[in-house]
Amino acid sequence: MIFFTIVRVNSRLHGDTTEDPVYPKIQFPSVDLCSDCRTDAEADPYHADVQWNRTRVQEFLKSFYSPSRIIQDLEPEASQSSAYVS
């Protein structure tokens, strides 16, 4: 699964000079998003040594990226659209 390749890359890039300090690279999904995805919820979220429950990760990813979660209508709110009126 490509997911585990991304986990290794995020771990390698964590703390790199190119990392955004506001959004540090953590292992996704976080414990807050899917505590069942990790076999050890107390593991360091920045390192690839996190032990994953592969079945639960796959279920989570299918749900998280499912078509039903795609927002179809992105019309700006009235307050936002008025900022662009000249």
Secondary structure, 3 states (H helix, E strand, C coil): CHHHHHHHHHHHHCCCCCCCCCCCCCCCCCCCCCHHHECCCCCCCCCCCCCECHHHHHHHHHHHCCHHHCCCCCCCCHHHHHHHCC
